[in-house]
Amino acid sequence: MRWLLLAVTMVRLAVAATMPLSADEAYYRVWAHALAPGYLDHPPMVALWIRAGTALAGDTPLGIRLLGPLSAFLGSVLLWRAGEDLAPGRGAGQRAVWLLNGTLLLNAGAVVMTPDTPLLLFWTASLAALARLLRTGRGTWWLAAGAAAGLAFDSKYTAILLVPGVLAWLLAVPSLRHWLKRWELWAAAVAALVMATPVLVWNADHGWVSFARQGGRAGDWHPADAWHFLVEFLSGQVGLATPLLAALFAVGLWRCVRGGAWRAPEMSLLAATTLVPLAVFAEHALGDRVQANWPAILYPGAALGAALTVQRFWRTAVAVGLGLSGLVYLQATVVPFGLPRRLDFSLIRLAGWDDLAREAEAARITAGADCVAADEYGLAAELAYHLPGPVLGAEPRWALFALPPAPASCASVLLVRSVRRATLAPGGMWPVLMPAGQAARARGGIVAERYRFYRAPAPAGAVLLPARG
């Protein structure tokens, strides 16, 4: 298993090195150049990982993503350990590793650096510590579980859902309730809180802006669209798991809770830490859209549940999942298929950024502007990565970053704006606008997105984004 997993990791590293950056990755790269204990959108772990990766492999796609394939390998080792602890001698660890590695979610997450990448590692580490607790009975494993949970929270706020899952597990199984009276459990809570403290302090210092942004989504309510949101949520997970693996995960979780299985500590651990977050996402889908990547935390427990309870067809399901993931890797790197835009996720997210940057630079020179600017964070971050000259971020969110203000030499800018955001009328941040051309971001003649250029005075409050160095 180790050699095959190493081979998969090498493939992922090659894909990570050759695949263009997405706008979100370029944005998180800016975080890594302005390290802080928190950010508007997420906690800081993804920025720390990018900073570490670029220190080792340079400010390149591989450097930005370096810890992704490596963390997927380490997470797989932890998942194997958890499977062996939960079901000794039954090969559950190996099955769990390949069930998870067969999913499109992990294969995509291993080569694209997002907050879900460290989240999955630390969530898996916490599950592995709890599995070790069951195997050994040693309460000190609570401390490891708590520390890993705190690091997961430092990666993404959805990690908080591990807390009600673990509490449900302890309450559901009579033989585990004694832990509620043991110091190790409460020490684990303290360890998690210590790990999360920098994020909490940053939020407190910034008016709880990040918590308000992410927690505010919980209040959305559109019951007329509930059926649509639920179907979209479930179909998205079937796609990310790949259909056969999704079926095995569903069967595994059902077998973890049916009959008396719920009373077994091993089964209830997986059921509680998977079904409690699943219920939260399903409830959210009754009123608003659940983004496809949010339920990533369900996958390690679902893979373990299937590994413990399903021993047929798993090799076929994994082979199909790896095959589909391989096709996605090919399309994102060598582009063998001329797919229409609506079917080509890699086109929409990855394609044409370098060409767009070159066209923007040419338009800047023609228009006589001093710098390039954008008022959409992902677009601004991509332009900063691809252009050698000054690129300004002109959006209120940048005020939360420790970035230098726009230099005095940037008296005028070429504003790059997506047509998707509608025609920009003069006023507000842009009181004077002069049309300066247009361009399209495309690949192989298929347009991903269209943009308009404007010459304008540099806006107040703009910041200088880090160039590639």
C-alpha positions in Angstrom: 0.0 0.0 0.0 2.8 2.4 0.9 4.4 2.3 -2.5 1.2 2.7 -4.4 0.3 5.7 -2.1 3.7 7.2 -2.8 3.1 6.8 -6.5 -0.2 8.6 -6.2 1.5 11.3 -4.2 4.1 11.8 -6.9 1.4 12.1 -9.6 -0.3 14.7 -7.4 2.9 16.7 -7.0 3.3 16.7 -10.8 -0.2 17.9 -11.3 0.2 20.6 -8.6 3.4 21.8 -10.4 1.8 22.1 -13.8 -1.8 23.2 -13.3 -2.5 26.9 -13.4 -3.5 28.7 -10.2 -7.2 29.3 -9.5 -8.3 32.7 -8.4 -8.9 31.5 -4.8 -5.3 30.1 -4.6 -3.9 33.4 -5.9 -5.9 35.1 -3.2 -4.6 32.8 -0.4 -1.1 33.4 -1.8 -1.7 37.1 -0.9 -2.6 36.0 2.6 0.8 34.2 2.9 2.5 37.5 2.1 0.5 39.3 4.8 0.4 36.7 7.6 -2.1 37.4 10.4 -3.9 35.3 13.0 -7.2 35.7 11.0 -8.7 36.9 7.8 -12.1 38.0 6.6 -13.0 34.7 4.9 -11.2 32.0 6.9 -8.7 31.3 9.7 -5.0 31.5 8.8 -3.8 27.9 8.4 -3.9 27.9 4.6 -1.7 31.0 4.6 0.8 29.3 6.9 0.9 26.3 4.6 1.5 28.4 1.5 4.2 30.4 3.3 5.9 27.1 4.2 5.5 25.6 0.7 6.8 28.7 -1.1 9.8 28.8 1.3 10.7 25.3 0.1 9.7 25.4 -3.6 9.5 29.1 -4.5 6.6 31.4 -5.4 5.4 28.9 -7.9 2.3 26.7 -8.4 4.2 23.8 -6.8 5.4 25.9 -3.9 1.9 27.2 -3.2 0.4 23.7 -3.3 3.4 21.7 -2.0 1.8 20.8 1.3 -1.4 19.6 -0.4 -0.1 16.3 -1.8 2.1 15.8 1.3 -0.8 16.3 3.7 -3.0 13.9 1.7 -0.3 11.3 2.1 0.0 11.9 5.9 -3.7 12.0 6.2 -3.9 8.6 4.5 -1.4 7.2 7.0 -3.5 8.5 9.9 -6.7 7.1 8.3 -5.0 3.7 8.0 -4.0 3.8 11.6 -7.6 4.8 12.6 -9.0 1.9 10.6 -6.6 -0.6 12.2 -7.4 0.7 15.7 -11.2 0.5 15.1 -11.2 -3.0 13.5 -7.9 -4.7 14.2 -6.8 -7.4 11.8 -9.7 -6.9 9.3 -7.9 -4.8 6.7 -10.2 -1.8 7.4 -7.3 0.7 7.4 -6.2 -0.2 3.9 -9.8 -0.1 2.6 -10.4 3.3 4.3 -7.3 4.8 2.7 -8.3 3.8 -0.8 -12.0 4.6 -0.4 -11.0 8.1 0.5 -8.2 8.4 -2.1 -10.6 7.3 -4.7 -12.9 10.3 -4.2 -12.7 13.3 -6.5 -12.9 15.5 -3.4 -9.6 14.3 -2.1 -7.9 14.1 -5.4 -8.9 17.7 -6.3 -8.2 18.9 -2.7 -4.7 17.4 -2.8 -3.6 19.5 -5.8 -5.6 22.7 -5.1 -4.6 24.7 -2.0 -7.7 25.8 -0.1 -8.6 25.9 3.6 -10.2 22.4 3.1 -6.7 21.0 2.6 -5.4 21.4 6.1 -8.9 21.0 7.5 -9.1 17.4 6.2 -5.7 16.5 7.6 -6.4 17.8 11.2 -10.0 16.4 11.2 -8.5 13.0 10.2 -5.8 13.4 12.9 -8.5 14.0 15.5 -10.5 10.9 14.4 -7.3 8.9 14.5 -6.5 10.0 18.1 -10.1 9.1 19.2 -9.7 5.7 17.5 -6.4 5.2 19.4 -8.2 6.1 22.6 -10.7 3.3 22.0 -8.0 0.8 21.2 -5.7 1.6 24.2 -8.1 3.1 26.8 -5.4 5.8 27.5 -7.0 9.1 28.3 -4.0 11.1 27.1 -5.2 10.5 23.6 -7.9 13.0 24.3 -5.2 15.7 24.4 -4.0 14.7 20.9 -7.6 14.8 19.7 -8.2 18.2 21.2 -5.1 19.7 19.8 -5.9 18.4 16.3 -9.4 19.7 16.6 -8.0 23.2 17.5 -5.7 23.1 14.5 -8.7 22.1 12.3 -10.6 25.1 13.6 -7.5 27.2 12.7 -8.0 25.9 9.2 -11.8 26.3 8.7 -14.7 27.1 11.0 -16.7 24.0 10.0 -14.3 22.1 12.3 -16.5 23.3 15.2 -18.9 20.6 14.1 -16.6 18.0 15.6 -17.6 19.1 19.1 -21.3 18.2 18.9 -20.3 15.0 17.1 -18.0 13.9 19.8 -20.5 14.9 22.5 -23.2 12.9 20.8 -20.9 9.9 20.7 -20.1 10.1 24.4 -23.8 10.4 25.3 -25.0 7.7 23.0 -22.7 4.9 24.3 -23.1 4.2 28.1 -19.6 2.7 28.3 -18.1 6.0 27.3 -20.0 8.4 29.6 -17.4 8.1 32.3 -15.1 10.2 30.2 -17.3 13.2 30.9 -16.0 13.1 34.5 -12.3 12.6 33.6 -9.8 15.4 33.5 -8.4 14.3 30.1 -11.5 15.2 28.2 -11.6 18.7 29.7 -7.9 19.1 29.2 -8.5 18.3 25.5 -11.1 21.1 25.4 -8.5 23.4 26.8 -5.9 22.2 24.3 -8.4 22.9 21.5 -9.1 26.4 22.9 -5.4 27.2 23.2 -4.9 26.3 19.5 -7.9 28.4 18.5 -7.0 31.4 20.7 -5.1 33.5 18.0 -8.1 33.2 15.7 -10.5 34.2 18.5 -8.3 37.2 19.5 -8.0 38.4 15.9 -11.8 38.3 15.5 -12.3 40.1 18.8 -9.9 42.8 17.6 -11.7 43.2 14.3 -15.3 43.3 15.5 -15.9 39.5 15.0 -16.0 40.3 11.3 -14.9 36.8 10.1 -17.4 35.0 12.4 -20.1 37.3 11.3 -19.3 36.7 7.6 -19.3 32.9 8.0 -21.9 32.5 10.7 -24.3 34.9 8.9 -24.9 32.3 6.3 -26.7 30.2 8.9 -29.6 32.7 9.0 -30.4 32.5 5.3 -33.9 31.1 4.6 -35.5 30.5 1.2 -38.0 27.7 1.8 -39.4 27.9 -1.7 -36.0 26.7 -3.0 -35.4 24.1 -0.4 -36.0 21.1 -2.7 -33.7 22.6 -5.3 -31.0 23.2 -2.7 -31.3 19.7 -1.2 -31.1 18.0 -4.6 -28.1 20.2 -5.5 -26.4 19.4 -2.2 -26.9 15.6 -2.5 -26.0 15.5 -6.2 -22.9 17.6 -5.5 -21.7 15.1 -3.0 -22.4 12.1 -5.3 -20.2 13.9 -7.9 -17.4 14.7 -5.5 -17.4 11.2 -4.0 -18.0 9.7 -7.4 -21.2 7.6 -7.7 -20.1 4.2 -6.6 -18.1 5.4 -3.7 -21.0 7.6 -2.6 -23.2 4.5 -2.6 -20.6 2.6 -0.4 -20.4 5.6 2.0 -24.1 5.7 2.4 -24.3 1.9 3.0 -21.5 2.1 5.5 -23.1 4.9 7.5 -26.4 3.1 7.4 -24.8 -0.1 8.8 -23.1 2.0 11.5 -26.4 3.1 12.9 -28.9 0.3 12.2 -30.0 -2.2 14.8 -27.6 -2.3 17.8 -24.6 -1.1 15.9 -25.0 2.4 17.3 -24.2 1.1 20.7 -20.8 -0.1 19.6 -18.2 2.6 20.4 -16.4 2.2 17.0 -19.5 2.4 14.9 -21.0 5.3 16.9 -17.8 7.3 16.7 -18.0 7.3 12.9 -21.8 7.8 12.8 -21.8 10.7 15.2 -18.9 12.6 13.8 -20.3 12.2 10.3 -24.1 12.4 10.7 -24.1 15.3 13.0 -22.3 17.6 10.5 -24.4 16.0 7.7 -27.6 17.1 9.5 -26.3 20.6 9.9 -25.5 20.9 6.2 -28.9 19.3 5.3 -30.7 21.8 7.5 -28.8 24.7 5.9 -29.8 23.3 2.4 -33.5 23.9 3.4 -32.9 27.6 3.2 -29.8 28.2 1.1 -27.2 26.7 -1.2 -24.5 24.4 0.4 -21.3 24.9 -1.5 -20.0 21.5 -2.7 -16.7 21.6 -0.7 -18.3 22.5 2.6 -19.1 18.9 3.6 -15.5 17.8 3.1 -15.3 16.9 6.8 -17.8 14.1 6.2 -15.5 12.1 4.0 -12.9 10.6 6.4 -15.6 9.2 8.7 -17.7 8.0 5.8 -14.6 6.2 4.4 -13.9 4.5 7.7 -17.6 3.6 8.1 -17.6 1.9 4.7 -14.3 0.2 5.4 -15.6 -1.3 8.6 -18.9 -2.6 7.2 -18.5 -3.1 3.4 -16.1 -5.7 1.9 -17.5 -6.1 -1.5 -17.2 -4.0 -4.6 -14.9 -1.5 -3.0 -12.0 -2.2 -5.3 -14.2 -1.5 -8.3 -15.6 1.7 -6.8 -12.0 2.9 -6.0 -10.8 2.1 -9.5 -13.7 4.1 -11.1 -13.0 7.0 -8.7 -9.3 7.0 -9.5 -10.1 6.8 -13.2 -12.5 9.8 -13.1 -10.0 11.7 -11.0 -7.3 11.0 -13.6 -9.4 12.4 -16.3 -9.9 15.5 -14.3 -6.2 15.8 -13.8 -5.6 15.4 -17.5 -8.1 18.1 -18.4 -6.6 20.5 -15.9 -3.1 20.0 -17.3 -2.9 18.8 -20.9 -6.5 19.5 -21.9 -7.2 16.6 -24.2 -11.0 17.3 -24.4 -12.6 20.4 -26.0 -15.5 20.5 -23.6 -18.0 23.3 -23.6 -17.7 25.9 -20.8 -20.6 24.6 -18.7 -19.0 21.2 -18.5 -15.4 22.2 -18.0 -14.7 23.3 -14.4 -11.0 23.6 -15.1 -11.7 26.1 -17.9 -13.8 28.3 -15.7 -11.4 28.3 -12.7 -7.9 27.8 -14.1 -7.6 28.8 -17.8 -6.3 31.9 -19.5 -5.1 34.0 -16.5 -1.6 34.6 -18.0 -3.0 35.7 -21.3 -5.5 38.0 -19.6 -2.6 39.6 -17.6 -0.6 40.2 -20.8 -3.6 41.8 -22.5 -4.2 44.0 -19.4 -0.6 45.1 -19.4 -0.7 46.0 -23.1 -3.9 47.9 -22.5 -2.3 49.8 -19.6 0.5 50.9 -21.8 -1.8 52.0 -24.6 -4.1 53.9 -22.2 -1.1 55.6 -20.5 -2.1 54.3 -17.0 0.5 53.9 -14.3 -0.7 50.6 -12.7 -3.3 47.8 -13.1 -6.1 47.5 -10.6 -9.1 45.3 -9.9 -12.0 45.5 -7.5 -12.6 41.8 -7.3 -10.2 40.0 -4.9 -9.6 36.9 -6.9 -9.0 38.8 -10.2 -6.7 41.2 -8.5 -4.7 38.4 -6.9 -4.3 36.6 -10.3 -3.1 39.8 -12.0 -0.6 40.4 -9.2 0.7 36.9 -9.6 1.1 37.1 -13.4 2.2 40.8 -13.8 5.7 42.1 -12.9 4.4 45.7 -12.4 2.3 47.2 -9.6 -1.2 45.7 -9.2 -3.6 47.4 -6.8 -6.4 45.8 -4.9 -9.4 48.2 -4.7 -12.0 46.5 -2.4 -13.0 47.2 1.3 -11.7 43.7 2.4 -8.1 44.8 1.8 -8.3 47.2 4.7 -8.1 44.1 7.0 -4.7 43.1 5.5 -1.2 44.3 6.5 -0.4 45.4 2.9 1.3 48.6 1.8 -0.9 51.4 0.4 -0.9 52.2 -3.3 2.4 53.9 -4.1 2.2 57.6 -5.1 3.5 56.6 -8.6 0.2 54.9 -9.3 -1.8 58.1 -10.0 -3.9 56.4 -12.6 -4.8 52.8 -13.1 -6.2 50.4 -15.7 -9.2 48.9 -14.0 -9.9 45.3 -15.1 -13.5 44.2 -14.4 -15.5 41.1 -15.3 -18.4 41.6 -17.7 -20.3 39.2 -15.4 -20.4 42.0 -12.8 -22.3 44.2 -15.2 -21.2 47.5 -16.8 -19.6 49.8 -14.3 -21.0 53.3 -14.1 -18.9 56.3 -12.8 -19.4 57.0 -9.1 -18.3 55.9 -5.7 -14.8 54.4 -5.8 -14.6 55.2 -9.5 -15.8 58.8 -10.1 -14.1 59.0 -13.5 -14.0 56.1 -16.0 -12.7 56.0 -19.5 -13.3 52.8 -21.5 -9.9 51.3 -22.6 -10.8 48.1 -24.3 -11.8 44.5 -23.5 -10.5 41.0 -23.4 -11.5 37.4 -22.9 -10.0 34.7 -20.7 -10.1 31.6 -22.8 -8.5 28.3 -23.6 -8.4 26.6 -27.0 -10.9 29.2 -28.4 -13.5 28.5 -25.6 -14.2 31.6 -23.6 -14.2 31.2 -19.8 -15.0 34.9 -19.0 -15.0 38.3 -20.6 -13.6 41.5 -19.1 -13.7 45.3 -19.8 -10.8 47.7 -19.2 -11.2 51.3 -17.9 -8.7 54.0 -17.3 -9.4 55.8 -14.0 -7.7 57.7 -11.2 -6.2 55.5 -8.5 -9.0 54.9 -5.9 -8.6 55.9 -2.2 -7.8 53.0 0.1 -6.3 50.8 -2.6 -3.4 48.5 -1.5 -0.3 47.2 -3.4 -0.6 43.4 -3.9 2.6 41.3 -3.7 4.1 40.6 -7.1 5.5 37.2 -7.9 9.0 36.9 -6.5 
